[in-house]
Amino acid sequence: MSEEQNTRRPDDHEFGWRLGVVVLVYSAFIAAIIGMLLSIQVINVGKYRQKAARQYERVVTEKAQRGVILDRRSRMLAESIESVSFYANPAIIRKSPLFDQKGKAVVDRKSGKQKTFDNSAKIATIFSRQLGINRLEILGALRKPKGVVVLGRKIPVAKALPLMQEKYPGVWSDKDQQRYYLNVAAQVIGFTDSKNEGSSGLELQLNKALKGRDGTRIFQRSATGVRYPAPDAKQLDPVKGNTVQLTLDADIQSIVEDELTKAVERFNADAAASIVMDVRTGEIIAMANNPVFDLNQRGTWTPERSRNRAVTDSYEPGSTFKLVMAAAATEVLKRKATDIVFANNGNMPIYNLNIRDHEPYGNITFRQAIMYSSNIVAAKTAMAVGSAKFNAYARNFGFGVKTGVGLTGESPGRVRTLARWDRTTLPWMGYGYQVMATPLQILQAYAAVANNGTLMKPFIIKKVTDAEGNVVRESVPEKVRQVISPEAARYIGREYFKAVVDSGTAKSASVPGISVAGKTGTARRAAGGSYANPVYVSSFVGYFPVETPLYAIIVVVENPRTAYYAATVAAPVFSGIASRMIACSEEMQKNLAFRSPQQTMLETAKAVAVPELVGLRGRDARRMLKWLKLEMEYSGDLDGVVAAQSVLPGKMVELSRVIRVKLSEGNRNRKSL
């Protein structure tokens, strides 16, 4: 091997080593690129797709319209209307771009950038003028160093439109839904929160059905910033919430609420509740409570005002519970209305206690004992029936269990198990103590007597339909059981409870032209575990017409202070509700189209009592007078409210007499606080 060849070998070796390093580095570089590509396109493809989508795609949620709530005649009780909310970024407003009169950007000569100015004062002036908000409050909010300011929330579209047509840097708007209520049956219907989610009542209970399903829209942005719907993305349309139809009648509900308000004010009571039911089907025509709150003004809501006392509150019912005693006496003891019973001259010592009547009755008929509400006769009758049978009748009438009306918070009341009865339970239960019941349970029991002894399940949700009109849920009349025989039911109603209204303690519950059966109840409620300083609960429950019963009504007034006997407090409220709802409801007038002796008397009478018209809508007052064969002359707006009448309520006048009334202007506010 030559010397020249030997000298080249180290160079070749160095070259090979260098080439290997280059190849290795290059291979590592290629491997890194391949690894990165695998990571981006295979391993973490989802992550990078999302990152890319966030840069040029935007998912916009389209809120579904909340379903409406209707009354039995398909009138709106609750609906969602579109509204607009305005927001502002103070930092951007204080640096609004400046343009000259021709709309050309004003540029700073030194920096070459567009000039800016503080536009807070102008925006505060415009929004305060349009929305009726204090200008200084808006201006103060816009002076904040950072954050987002609410300029106006849930503004009606018509009012917001002028502001939406102007474009101000740093100001934007969002469309929203605002719930609007007719403002009746507040405790039943409930309301929604700021996010349009149900917060109470049926709005909460049926929230899933009412809220519907939100839709989504996917938009993409071009290089120039123009937004357009993504061509390959699936767009989901919003689905409107279901429509809920109730059995309530808005007009009758309004009447009941108005009568309760008058009663609470007149007797300085703590609260009141009333229910109207169709005895044939169990449909709730009205369910009212007082005090109430304004559904369209959330600030008026309090836990006390929102309680649906008609189903949540149980109390010792007192004499209205004598229905159970009368039914057991008729079927078990074969007691007749003309049977003579001894009322112990008003006082009966028993178990070192005393049961007293409000009058010292001696020998009286069983009919008179119920007419005059003798506690002593009721107690003695219950003891004659016996614990087991009396307990069976109480439970068969629905006491001690929920009615199943379908409203949240319903109380089952309380009927002790026989094992927990003591020797005082039976006599005291005979006249409505040592037992707890809700107003709805009492009404359901009387409705069963009115319905020939058949107990019906009450219901208030009539039908639920989806956005396409398909029926999702529908309630039908449901028979619970036969409580007493039809013969016994008719006998009890005509011989006892009709007599209570015709000649007994409830004369003030009578309704002109209609036969009424019912019972008063003046019960003491224990205060601090004692009856020494009792709080009274006055109630009346009845149904009409006695010949062919159609409707039952209960009125409960809690802690009336200026008077407490039910004949004075609750019975007149029943009469007012029944009279007004018959006069104002064409449906009821049609259903009551039968000829009873009372109707014949009304048609042949030469004089009738003038009803109380103050507080009624003009059209309702005219219908009521027409029903009584009286005429009305008025001054003012017929859609307004009667402020005064020329003839005092209760005064007897000849038929066809003209009653002059003064009407206020504008529509009546159905709600009373």
Secondary structure as GFF3:
##gff-version 3
##sequence-region A 1 673
A	DSSP	alpha_helix	3	38	.	.	.	ID=ss1
A	DSSP	pi_helix	39	43	.	.	.	ID=ss2
A	DSSP	alpha_helix	45	56	.	.	.	ID=ss3
A	DSSP	beta_strand	57	62	.	.	.	ID=ss4
A	DSSP	beta_strand	69	70	.	.	.	ID=ss5
A	DSSP	beta_strand	76	88	.	.	.	ID=ss6
A	DSSP	alpha_helix	90	93	.	.	.	ID=ss7
A	DSSP	beta_strand	96	97	.	.	.	ID=ss8
A	DSSP	beta_strand	116	117	.	.	.	ID=ss9
A	DSSP	alpha_helix	120	131	.	.	.	ID=ss10
A	DSSP	alpha_helix	135	142	.	.	.	ID=ss11
A	DSSP	beta_strand	149	156	.	.	.	ID=ss12
A	DSSP	alpha_helix	157	165	.	.	.	ID=ss13
A	DSSP	beta_strand	171	181	.	.	.	ID=ss14
A	DSSP	alpha_helix	186	189	.	.	.	ID=ss15
A	DSSP	alpha_helix	201	205	.	.	.	ID=ss16
A	DSSP	alpha_helix	207	211	.	.	.	ID=ss17
A	DSSP	beta_strand	215	221	.	.	.	ID=ss18
A	DSSP	beta_strand	227	229	.	.	.	ID=ss19
A	DSSP	beta_strand	243	246	.	.	.	ID=ss20
A	DSSP	alpha_helix	250	266	.	.	.	ID=ss21
A	DSSP	beta_strand	271	278	.	.	.	ID=ss22
A	DSSP	beta_strand	284	290	.	.	.	ID=ss23
A	DSSP	three_ten_helix	298	300	.	.	.	ID=ss24
A	DSSP	alpha_helix	303	306	.	.	.	ID=ss25
A	DSSP	alpha_helix	309	312	.	.	.	ID=ss26
A	DSSP	three_ten_helix	318	321	.	.	.	ID=ss27
A	DSSP	alpha_helix	322	331	.	.	.	ID=ss28
A	DSSP	beta_strand	340	342	.	.	.	ID=ss29
A	DSSP	three_ten_helix	344	346	.	.	.	ID=ss30
A	DSSP	beta_strand	347	350	.	.	.	ID=ss31
A	DSSP	beta_strand	353	356	.	.	.	ID=ss32
A	DSSP	beta_strand	363	365	.	.	.	ID=ss33
A	DSSP	alpha_helix	366	371	.	.	.	ID=ss34
A	DSSP	alpha_helix	375	385	.	.	.	ID=ss35
A	DSSP	alpha_helix	387	396	.	.	.	ID=ss36
A	DSSP	three_ten_helix	418	420	.	.	.	ID=ss37
A	DSSP	alpha_helix	425	430	.	.	.	ID=ss38
A	DSSP	alpha_helix	439	450	.	.	.	ID=ss39
A	DSSP	beta_strand	454	456	.	.	.	ID=ss40
A	DSSP	beta_strand	461	465	.	.	.	ID=ss41
A	DSSP	beta_strand	471	474	.	.	.	ID=ss42
A	DSSP	beta_strand	479	482	.	.	.	ID=ss43
A	DSSP	alpha_helix	486	492	.	.	.	ID=ss44
A	DSSP	pi_helix	493	497	.	.	.	ID=ss45
A	DSSP	alpha_helix	498	502	.	.	.	ID=ss46
A	DSSP	three_ten_helix	507	509	.	.	.	ID=ss47
A	DSSP	beta_strand	517	527	.	.	.	ID=ss48
A	DSSP	beta_strand	530	544	.	.	.	ID=ss49
A	DSSP	beta_strand	551	558	.	.	.	ID=ss50
A	DSSP	alpha_helix	566	569	.	.	.	ID=ss51
A	DSSP	alpha_helix	571	584	.	.	.	ID=ss52
A	DSSP	alpha_helix	586	591	.	.	.	ID=ss53
A	DSSP	alpha_helix	597	604	.	.	.	ID=ss54
A	DSSP	beta_strand	607	609	.	.	.	ID=ss55
A	DSSP	alpha_helix	618	627	.	.	.	ID=ss56
A	DSSP	beta_strand	631	635	.	.	.	ID=ss57
A	DSSP	beta_strand	642	645	.	.	.	ID=ss58
A	DSSP	beta_strand	652	654	.	.	.	ID=ss59
A	DSSP	beta_strand	658	663	.	.	.	ID=ss60
###
